[in-house]
């Protein structure tokens, strides 16, 4: 379906505003879908801008959208750091468990019963 530049900008504004409003509650999956959907709109806008360059009003609206990108980027970075911390913690637990299990490895042990 073909959209006009105005319709594409409006959809982009609505998506961005909606995401910023729920940014504190959004999961990384929702954020990934948002980024993919938004990229599709941006790709469509690029095609439209090749045939019809943006006017000053459109440029102003796009600048406002880009200002929201800082908040979204910060959320993505926070989620990335959270995932990295989680992975580091899991690795630390694995190392500790392996160290504990290797100290108490009884596979070479022999148990002897005493006769009563």
C-alpha angles and dihedrals in degrees: 000000000000118000130191121243090254092053092048092049091048091051090048091050092048093048093047095045091048092049094047090050092055098033094117092055103037122114123223090251092057090047091052091051090048092052092049094047092045091050090055090055091047091050090052090049091052090054091049092048091057090064098031118025115220119263124226093267092055091046090052092051091048091051089054090051091049090053088062089054090079091063093046092046090050090053091050090050091049091051091047091051091047090053092047091051090049091051092048090050092050090050091049091051091049092051092048092048092048091049091050094047093048092053092052099040107142098181091109094044126109122208117209124195119213119227114237 
